[in-house]
Amino acid sequence: MIDSNIILIGFMGVGKGSLARELSRRTGYYAVDSDDLIESLENRKIKKIFKEKGEPYFRALEQRTAHWLEAYVRNAIISTGGGFFAVENLNRIGRVVFLDADFEAICARILGHPKAAKKIKKRPLLQDMAKAQALFELRRPLYTAKADIIVQTEGRDVEDMAREICQELDIPLVN
Ligand code: S3P
Protein backbone atom coordinates (compact mmCIF):
# COMPACT_ATOMS: atom_id res chain seq x y z
CA MET A 1 0.00 0.00 0.00
CA ILE A 2 1.26 3.45 -0.82
CA ASP A 3 -1.33 4.87 1.62
CA SER A 4 -1.48 8.06 -0.39
CA ASN A 5 -2.07 8.91 -4.03
CA ILE A 6 0.13 9.75 -6.96
CA ILE A 7 -1.06 12.82 -8.83
CA LEU A 8 0.10 13.52 -12.35
CA ILE A 9 0.10 17.19 -13.35
CA GLY A 10 1.25 18.93 -16.53
CA PHE A 11 0.10 20.68 -19.66
CA MET A 12 -2.64 19.46 -22.01
CA GLY A 13 -1.46 16.68 -24.28
CA VAL A 14 1.70 15.81 -22.36
CA GLY A 15 0.45 12.27 -21.76
CA LYS A 16 -0.87 12.21 -18.17
CA GLY A 17 -3.67 9.75 -18.98
CA SER A 18 -1.46 7.26 -20.83
CA LEU A 19 1.13 7.32 -18.07
CA ALA A 20 -1.55 6.90 -15.40
CA ARG A 21 -2.79 3.76 -17.15
CA GLU A 22 0.73 2.37 -17.38
CA LEU A 23 1.35 3.14 -13.69
CA SER A 24 -1.93 1.45 -12.86
CA ARG A 25 -0.92 -1.66 -14.81
CA ARG A 26 2.49 -1.83 -13.13
CA THR A 27 1.41 -1.10 -9.56
CA GLY A 28 -2.06 -2.65 -9.40
CA TYR A 29 -3.53 0.65 -8.15
CA TYR A 30 -6.60 2.10 -9.81
CA ALA A 31 -6.19 5.08 -12.12
CA VAL A 32 -8.75 7.87 -11.93
CA ASP A 33 -8.88 11.09 -13.92
CA SER A 34 -10.12 14.44 -12.61
CA ASP A 35 -11.79 15.39 -15.90
CA ASP A 36 -13.61 12.03 -16.03
CA LEU A 37 -14.89 12.59 -12.49
CA ILE A 38 -16.13 16.05 -13.44
CA GLU A 39 -17.79 14.81 -16.62
CA SER A 40 -19.61 12.07 -14.74
CA LEU A 41 -20.69 14.46 -11.98
CA GLU A 42 -22.04 16.96 -14.52
CA ASN A 43 -23.17 14.37 -17.06
CA ARG A 44 -21.66 16.38 -19.90
CA LYS A 45 -18.32 16.80 -21.60
CA ILE A 46 -15.68 19.33 -20.52
CA LYS A 47 -16.13 21.20 -23.80
CA LYS A 48 -19.83 21.59 -23.10
CA ILE A 49 -19.24 22.68 -19.50
CA PHE A 50 -16.91 25.45 -20.74
CA LYS A 51 -19.39 26.48 -23.41
CA GLU A 52 -22.55 26.45 -21.30
CA LYS A 53 -21.25 27.48 -17.88
CA GLY A 54 -17.88 29.12 -18.51
CA GLU A 55 -14.37 28.49 -17.24
CA PRO A 56 -14.82 29.78 -13.64
CA TYR A 57 -17.61 27.23 -13.14
CA PHE A 58 -15.29 24.47 -14.41
CA ARG A 59 -12.49 25.62 -12.07
CA ALA A 60 -14.91 25.46 -9.14
CA LEU A 61 -15.73 21.87 -10.13
CA GLU A 62 -12.02 21.08 -10.15
CA GLN A 63 -11.72 22.43 -6.61
CA ARG A 64 -14.74 20.43 -5.50
CA THR A 65 -13.24 17.31 -7.06
CA ALA A 66 -9.93 18.00 -5.32
CA HIS A 67 -11.65 18.13 -1.92
CA TRP A 68 -13.48 14.90 -2.70
CA LEU A 69 -10.23 13.19 -3.72
CA GLU A 70 -8.53 14.35 -0.54
CA ALA A 71 -11.37 13.12 1.63
CA TYR A 72 -12.15 9.77 0.00
CA VAL A 73 -9.46 8.46 -2.34
CA ARG A 74 -6.37 6.52 -1.29
CA ASN A 75 -3.87 4.34 -3.11
CA ALA A 76 -4.77 5.64 -6.54
CA ILE A 77 -3.00 7.06 -9.55
CA ILE A 78 -4.73 10.35 -10.34
CA SER A 79 -4.34 12.01 -13.72
CA THR A 80 -5.55 15.59 -13.89
CA GLY A 81 -6.61 18.29 -16.33
CA GLY A 82 -3.90 20.80 -17.18
CA GLY A 83 -5.28 23.44 -14.81
CA PHE A 84 -6.02 21.17 -11.86
CA PHE A 85 -2.61 21.87 -10.29
CA ALA A 86 -4.00 25.23 -9.06
CA VAL A 87 -6.42 23.70 -6.52
CA GLU A 88 -5.59 24.81 -3.00
CA ASN A 89 -5.19 21.30 -1.54
CA LEU A 90 -3.17 19.62 -4.33
CA ASN A 91 -0.28 18.53 -2.12
CA ARG A 92 -2.65 17.13 0.50
CA ILE A 93 -4.17 14.72 -2.05
CA GLY A 94 -0.92 12.88 -2.61
CA ARG A 95 2.54 13.02 -4.08
CA VAL A 96 2.71 15.29 -7.07
CA VAL A 97 4.49 14.28 -10.25
CA PHE A 98 4.97 16.96 -12.92
CA LEU A 99 5.31 15.66 -16.47
CA ASP A 100 7.52 18.14 -18.23
CA ALA A 101 8.12 18.78 -21.94
CA ASP A 102 8.57 21.90 -23.98
CA PHE A 103 5.69 23.36 -25.96
CA GLU A 104 6.96 22.15 -29.35
CA ALA A 105 7.23 18.59 -28.07
CA ILE A 106 3.68 18.72 -26.70
CA CYS A 107 2.36 20.04 -30.02
CA ALA A 108 4.24 17.34 -31.91
CA ARG A 109 2.78 14.68 -29.61
CA ILE A 110 -0.78 15.89 -30.14
CA LEU A 111 -0.39 16.36 -33.89
CA GLY A 112 1.25 12.95 -34.25
CA HIS A 113 -1.75 11.20 -32.72
CA PRO A 114 -4.05 9.37 -35.17
CA LYS A 115 -7.01 11.22 -33.60
CA ALA A 116 -5.26 14.62 -33.45
CA ALA A 117 -8.24 16.63 -34.72
CA LYS A 118 -10.53 15.10 -32.10
CA LYS A 119 -7.97 15.69 -29.33
CA ILE A 120 -7.74 19.38 -30.23
CA LYS A 121 -11.48 19.83 -30.73
CA LYS A 122 -12.38 18.59 -27.25
CA ARG A 123 -9.99 21.02 -25.50
CA PRO A 124 -11.37 24.59 -25.30
CA LEU A 125 -7.97 26.01 -24.34
CA LEU A 126 -6.22 24.53 -27.38
CA GLN A 127 -8.32 26.37 -29.97
CA ASP A 128 -5.87 29.26 -30.30
CA MET A 129 -2.28 27.99 -30.36
CA ALA A 130 -0.70 31.38 -29.56
CA LYS A 131 -2.87 31.64 -26.44
CA ALA A 132 -2.10 28.02 -25.55
CA GLN A 133 1.63 28.74 -25.77
CA ALA A 134 1.28 31.80 -23.51
CA LEU A 135 -0.64 29.66 -21.01
CA PHE A 136 2.09 27.05 -21.17
CA GLU A 137 4.84 29.64 -20.46
CA LEU A 138 2.81 30.99 -17.54
CA ARG A 139 2.14 27.59 -16.02
CA ARG A 140 5.45 25.81 -16.46
CA PRO A 141 7.11 27.38 -13.36
CA LEU A 142 3.89 26.91 -11.39
CA TYR A 143 3.80 23.18 -12.17
CA THR A 144 7.44 22.96 -11.09
CA ALA A 145 6.69 24.73 -7.81
CA LYS A 146 3.97 22.22 -6.89
CA ALA A 147 5.91 19.10 -7.87
CA ASP A 148 7.44 16.56 -5.53
CA ILE A 149 9.14 15.06 -8.54
CA ILE A 150 9.63 16.25 -12.11
CA VAL A 151 9.73 13.73 -14.93
CA GLN A 152 11.17 14.69 -18.30
CA THR A 153 8.91 13.15 -20.92
CA GLU A 154 10.55 14.07 -24.21
CA GLY A 155 11.55 11.07 -26.28
CA ARG A 156 10.58 8.62 -23.53
CA ASP A 157 8.02 5.83 -23.48
CA VAL A 158 5.49 5.29 -20.68
CA GLU A 159 7.22 2.11 -19.43
CA ASP A 160 10.45 4.01 -18.85
CA MET A 161 8.73 6.92 -17.07
CA ALA A 162 6.59 4.60 -14.93
CA ARG A 163 9.73 2.76 -13.81
CA GLU A 164 11.40 6.04 -12.82
CA ILE A 165 8.37 7.23 -10.84
CA CYS A 166 7.97 3.94 -8.95
CA GLN A 167 11.66 3.92 -8.11
CA GLU A 168 11.68 7.56 -6.94
CA LEU A 169 8.52 7.12 -4.86
CA ASP A 170 9.51 3.67 -3.62
CA ILE A 171 6.40 1.94 -4.95
CA PRO A 172 6.49 -1.83 -5.37
CA LEU A 173 5.67 -3.21 -8.82
CA VAL A 174 3.36 -6.13 -9.39
CA ASN A 175 3.89 -6.31 -13.18
C1 S3P B 1 -7.45 22.21 -19.20
C2 S3P B 1 -7.01 20.96 -19.55
C3 S3P B 1 -7.91 19.87 -19.94
C4 S3P B 1 -9.29 20.08 -19.30
C5 S3P B 1 -9.81 21.43 -19.63
C6 S3P B 1 -8.89 22.55 -19.15
C7 S3P B 1 -6.44 23.25 -18.82
O1 S3P B 1 -7.38 18.60 -19.55
O2 S3P B 1 -9.21 19.91 -17.91
O3 S3P B 1 -10.01 21.50 -21.01
O4 S3P B 1 -6.80 24.24 -18.18
O5 S3P B 1 -5.26 23.06 -19.15
P1 S3P B 1 -6.12 17.88 -20.26
O6 S3P B 1 -4.88 18.43 -19.62
O7 S3P B 1 -6.32 16.45 -19.99
O8 S3P B 1 -6.21 18.22 -21.70
Residues whose N, C-alpha, C, O or C-beta is under 5 A from the ligand:
A	BS01	S3P	G10 F11 M12 G13 D35 I46 T80 G81 G82 G83 R123 P124
